[in-house]
Amino acid sequence: MIQLIRSFFSQGLKTNPNIYFAVITGCLRIARESIFTGLNNFKVRTISDVRFAEYFGFTDEEVRTMLSYYNLKDKYNLFKEWYDGYHFGNVDVYCPWDVINQCDKFCESKTAHMESHWANSSSNSILKEILANSTETAKSEIEALISGEYVEKALNPELTYTDFDSKEPGTQQTYLWSVLFAAGYLTDAEEPNGRIHKLVIPNKEILGIYEEKIRSWFETKSTGNTEKWHRFCSAFRDGDGEAVQNIFNEFMNDSISIRDTYIRKEMKENFYHGLLLGLLKADGTWIVKSNAESGVGYTDIKLTIPSSKTGCVIEVKYAENGKFDAACKEAMTQIDKEKYVTSCRLEGMETIYKYGIACYKKRCKVMCLKEL
């Protein structure tokens, strides 16, 4: 295959009198691979280079023009939040695949939901592999990124896919951050200082990928302790709020680190929501729905257990500054006001529990009441 590709590139690009200019694109560099023997007079432009940076994606002006063309100017802030944030060279760009596909969605329906298009265009296998093999320190730094912080890392701009298989001590962590940066999972928060980059998650779409992966890792680690996990699930089913609180605190203390940053409150709530959802979904005999329509609103998590005709409605709140009691009461009030238990009744659940769960950093408080 190497010989075939080498011949193709050499004859198709270098000795071809009918071609003037060619571009080869990819996530990682291929300059050092043997397929380029005989084709050595080309230039490499990375996403850190200034020249041509605006062509790696859509600029803000281009997105505004496109939204105006499709009568979607009122959606600009959504597009910016979901798909902007990439800093290439000295310009900021949007992911073009996302912008195009979401415009298409809005052409079908003006009330369409924002979606992750680029994230779903591949299996994210690189991300899965490097996170699975990363150290506890790396996991902690990724949690910091999810919380809206940044990490400073020295990146290897010469990295190739072949390098990634290297077992040389001390190289894997450099490769981890270099791959995340080159593949679009991280971007520069500001101009890099030599090889040192201040890295952040670029936008809401990519944040969702990280949250999903961390949630999956947390679920696997937590449910691996089957005895503790069974006690947790049984406590939920039986309405034992104190046991739910104690065991969930143990899980959080063992497995995650949440930082109190300036990111929006709802994003913090979503993180805990995801962790709890992962634990409950691990039992395949239960019906667990996230943001389920119930009553006149949407409850965070609705749990139904057909075998025992038991239902649970769960509302998760972030307890600002550790005010757990107030956050629990707010959650329970919302459950009653929005009549979240209605759908459980309609589904024939005979026993219904209401859970208000307040979380702050690595602690939680659980309030549980049985619906009469």
C-alpha positions in Angstrom: 0.0 0.0 0.0 2.9 2.4 0.8 4.4 1.8 -2.6 1.0 2.4 -4.3 0.3 5.6 -2.5 3.9 6.8 -3.0 3.6 6.2 -6.7 0.2 7.9 -6.9 1.4 11.0 -5.1 4.7 11.3 -7.0 3.1 10.9 -10.5 -0.2 12.6 -9.7 1.3 15.7 -8.0 5.0 16.1 -8.7 5.5 15.0 -12.3 2.0 15.9 -13.6 2.2 18.8 -16.1 -1.5 19.3 -16.0 -1.7 20.3 -12.3 -0.7 23.6 -10.9 -1.6 23.4 -7.2 -2.8 20.7 -4.8 -3.8 20.5 -1.2 -3.7 17.4 1.0 -5.5 17.7 4.3 -5.6 15.6 7.5 -5.6 15.8 11.3 -2.0 14.9 11.9 1.1 15.6 9.9 2.3 13.1 7.3 5.5 14.9 6.2 7.8 12.3 7.8 6.0 9.2 6.3 7.8 7.2 3.7 5.0 7.6 1.2 6.5 11.0 0.4 9.8 9.7 -0.9 10.2 11.5 -4.2 7.7 14.2 -3.2 9.7 16.5 -0.9 9.0 20.0 -2.2 5.8 20.8 -0.4 4.9 23.1 2.5 3.1 22.1 5.7 0.6 24.6 7.1 -0.8 23.7 10.6 -3.7 25.2 12.5 -1.1 27.2 14.5 0.3 28.9 11.5 -0.9 32.4 10.6 -0.9 32.1 6.8 -4.2 30.7 5.4 -5.6 30.3 8.9 -9.0 31.7 7.8 -9.4 28.9 5.4 -9.5 26.1 8.0 -13.1 27.0 8.8 -15.9 29.7 8.4 -15.1 33.1 9.8 -17.7 35.0 11.8 -18.5 37.3 8.9 -19.1 34.2 6.6 -21.4 32.7 9.2 -23.4 35.9 9.6 -23.7 36.1 5.8 -24.9 32.5 5.6 -27.4 32.9 8.3 -28.8 36.1 6.7 -29.2 34.3 3.4 -31.3 31.6 5.1 -33.2 34.1 7.2 -31.7 32.7 10.4 -30.1 35.8 11.8 -31.9 35.2 15.1 -30.0 31.9 15.5 -26.6 33.6 15.4 -25.9 33.3 19.2 -26.8 29.6 19.1 -24.4 28.9 16.2 -21.6 30.8 18.0 -22.1 28.9 21.2 -22.2 25.5 19.6 -19.8 25.7 16.7 -17.4 28.7 17.1 -14.4 28.9 19.4 -11.6 27.5 17.3 -8.5 29.7 17.3 -6.4 29.0 14.2 -3.3 31.2 13.7 -4.6 34.7 14.5 -8.2 34.2 13.5 -11.3 32.6 15.1 -13.3 30.2 13.0 -16.4 28.0 13.1 -16.6 24.3 12.2 -18.0 24.5 8.7 -19.5 21.0 8.7 -21.6 21.9 11.7 -22.8 25.3 10.3 -23.8 23.8 7.0 -25.7 20.9 8.5 -27.5 23.0 11.1 -28.6 25.5 8.5 -30.0 22.5 6.6 -31.9 21.4 9.8 -33.4 24.9 10.2 -34.5 24.9 6.6 -36.5 21.8 7.4 -37.9 23.3 10.6 -37.4 26.6 12.3 -37.9 24.9 15.7 -35.2 22.3 15.1 -32.8 21.5 18.0 -29.1 22.3 17.9 -27.2 19.1 17.1 -23.6 17.8 17.2 -22.9 17.1 13.5 -19.1 17.0 13.4 -19.0 14.8 16.6 -21.3 12.3 15.0 -19.4 12.1 11.7 -16.8 9.7 13.2 -16.5 7.2 16.0 -14.2 9.4 18.0 -12.0 6.3 18.3 -8.9 8.4 18.9 -10.4 10.2 21.8 -11.7 7.0 23.3 -8.4 5.2 23.1 -6.3 8.0 24.6 -8.7 8.7 27.4 -8.9 5.0 28.3 -5.1 4.9 28.6 -4.6 8.3 30.2 -3.3 8.8 33.7 -5.3 10.0 36.7 -3.6 13.4 36.3 -4.8 13.6 32.7 -8.3 12.7 33.8 -8.2 15.5 36.4 -7.0 18.0 33.8 -9.8 17.0 31.5 -12.3 17.5 34.3 -10.9 21.0 34.7 -11.4 21.6 31.0 -15.1 20.5 31.3 -15.5 22.9 34.2 -14.4 25.8 31.9 -10.8 26.1 32.9 -7.7 25.8 30.7 -4.5 23.6 30.8 -1.1 24.6 29.6 0.8 22.0 27.6 3.8 21.6 25.4 2.6 20.2 22.1 4.5 18.2 19.4 3.7 19.8 16.0 5.6 17.0 14.2 3.4 14.2 15.7 2.2 11.5 13.3 -0.1 8.5 13.7 2.9 6.2 13.9 4.3 8.2 16.9 1.1 7.6 18.8 1.9 3.9 19.1 5.2 4.6 20.8 5.7 3.1 24.2 8.6 5.4 25.1 8.3 6.6 28.7 7.1 10.2 29.1 5.8 10.6 25.5 2.2 9.4 25.8 1.0 12.5 27.7 2.5 14.8 25.1 0.9 12.8 22.4 -2.4 12.9 24.2 -2.7 16.6 24.2 -1.1 17.0 20.8 -3.8 14.7 19.3 -6.6 16.4 21.1 -5.4 19.7 19.7 -4.8 18.6 16.2 -8.0 16.6 15.9 -10.2 19.6 17.0 -11.1 18.5 20.5 -9.1 21.4 22.0 -8.1 24.9 20.8 -5.8 27.7 21.8 -7.3 30.2 24.3 -4.7 32.7 23.2 -1.5 33.0 21.1 0.8 30.1 22.0 4.2 30.9 23.6 6.5 28.7 21.5 5.5 25.1 22.1 3.5 26.0 25.2 -0.2 26.2 24.4 -3.0 27.4 26.7 -5.7 24.9 25.7 -9.5 25.1 26.2 -12.6 23.2 24.9 -13.8 25.3 21.9 -17.5 25.1 22.1 -20.7 23.4 23.4 -20.6 20.6 20.8 -17.1 19.5 21.9 -18.0 19.9 25.5 -20.7 17.4 25.0 -18.2 14.8 23.7 -16.0 15.2 26.8 -19.0 15.0 29.1 -20.2 11.8 27.4 -16.8 10.2 27.6 -16.1 11.2 31.2 -19.7 10.0 32.1 -19.0 6.6 30.4 -15.7 6.2 32.3 -17.3 7.1 35.5 -20.2 4.7 34.9 -17.8 1.8 34.1 -15.6 2.5 37.2 -18.6 2.9 39.5 -20.6 -0.1 38.4 -17.5 -2.2 38.5 -18.0 -2.2 42.3 -21.2 -4.2 41.9 -22.0 -4.6 45.6 -22.0 -0.8 46.1 -23.8 -0.1 42.9 -26.6 -2.7 43.8 -27.0 -1.0 47.2 -27.3 2.4 45.4 -30.0 1.1 43.0 -31.9 -0.6 45.7 -31.9 2.5 47.8 -33.4 4.5 44.9 -36.1 1.8 44.4 -37.0 1.7 48.1 -37.0 5.5 48.6 -34.1 5.4 51.0 -32.8 9.0 50.5 -30.2 8.7 53.2 -28.6 5.7 51.6 -28.7 7.3 48.2 -27.0 10.3 49.6 -24.2 8.4 51.4 -23.4 6.1 48.4 -23.5 8.8 45.8 -21.1 10.8 48.0 -18.8 7.8 48.0 -18.9 7.5 44.3 -18.1 11.2 43.8 -15.4 11.2 46.3 -13.7 8.2 44.7 -14.1 9.1 41.0 -14.5 12.8 40.2 -13.3 16.2 40.9 -15.6 19.2 40.3 -14.2 22.7 40.4 -16.4 25.7 41.3 -15.7 28.0 38.3 -17.6 30.8 36.6 -19.3 28.5 34.1 -23.1 28.7 34.0 -25.0 27.0 36.8 -27.0 24.8 34.3 -23.7 23.4 32.9 -22.7 22.4 36.4 -26.1 20.7 37.0 -25.7 18.9 33.7 -22.5 17.4 34.8 -24.0 15.8 38.0 -27.1 14.9 36.0 -24.9 12.9 33.6 -23.1 11.1 36.4 -26.3 10.1 38.1 -27.9 9.1 34.8 -25.0 6.8 33.9 -25.3 5.0 37.2 -29.1 4.4 37.0 -29.0 3.4 33.3 -26.6 0.6 34.1 -29.5 -1.5 35.2 -31.0 -2.8 32.0 -34.4 -3.8 33.6 -35.2 -0.2 34.5 -36.7 2.4 32.2 -34.6 5.6 32.7 -35.4 8.7 30.7 -33.4 12.0 30.7 -35.3 15.3 30.5 -38.5 13.4 30.2 -41.8 15.3 29.5 -44.0 15.0 32.6 -46.9 17.1 33.8 -46.4 20.6 32.4 -42.6 20.4 32.2 -39.5 18.2 31.8 -38.1 16.4 34.8 -34.3 15.8 34.9 -34.6 12.1 35.2 -37.6 9.8 35.3 -37.1 6.2 36.5 -39.8 3.5 36.2 -39.4 -0.1 37.4 -42.2 -2.1 35.8 -41.6 -5.2 37.9 -42.4 -3.5 41.2 -44.6 -0.7 39.7 -42.3 1.9 41.2 -41.6 5.3 39.8 -39.1 8.0 40.7 -38.8 11.6 39.5 -35.4 13.1 40.1 -34.5 16.8 40.0 -30.8 17.8 40.2 -29.7 21.2 41.4 -26.3 22.8 41.9 -26.0 24.1 45.4 -24.2 27.4 45.1 -21.7 27.9 47.9 -22.8 24.6 49.5 -26.3 25.7 50.3 -27.7 22.2 50.1 -31.0 22.6 52.0 -32.1 25.5 49.8 -31.2 23.7 46.6 -33.1 20.5 47.7 -36.2 22.5 48.6 -36.0 24.3 45.2 -35.9 20.9 43.5 -38.8 19.5 45.4 -40.9 22.6 44.9 -40.2 22.4 41.1 -41.3 18.7 41.1 -44.6 19.6 42.7 -45.3 22.8 40.8 -44.6 21.2 37.4 -46.6 18.0 38.4 -43.7 15.8 37.4 -45.3 12.7 39.0 -48.2 12.8 36.5 -46.6 10.7 33.9 -45.6 8.0 36.4 -49.2 7.8 37.5 -50.4 7.5 33.9 -48.0 4.6 33.4 -49.5 2.7 36.2 -46.8 3.2 38.9 -48.3 2.5 42.3 -45.4 3.7 44.4 -43.8 7.0 43.4 -40.8 8.7 45.0 -39.7 12.3 44.5 -36.0 13.1 44.8 -34.4 16.5 45.1 -30.7 16.1 44.8 -28.3 19.1 45.5 -24.7 18.8 44.5 -21.7 21.0 45.2 -18.1 20.0 44.2 -17.7 16.4 45.5 -20.7 16.4 47.9 -24.4 16.0 47.6 -27.5 16.1 49.7 -30.6 14.1 48.9 -34.2 14.8 49.9 -36.7 12.1 49.3 -40.5 12.1 49.7 -43.1 9.5 48.9 -46.0 10.7 46.8 -49.2 10.1 48.5 
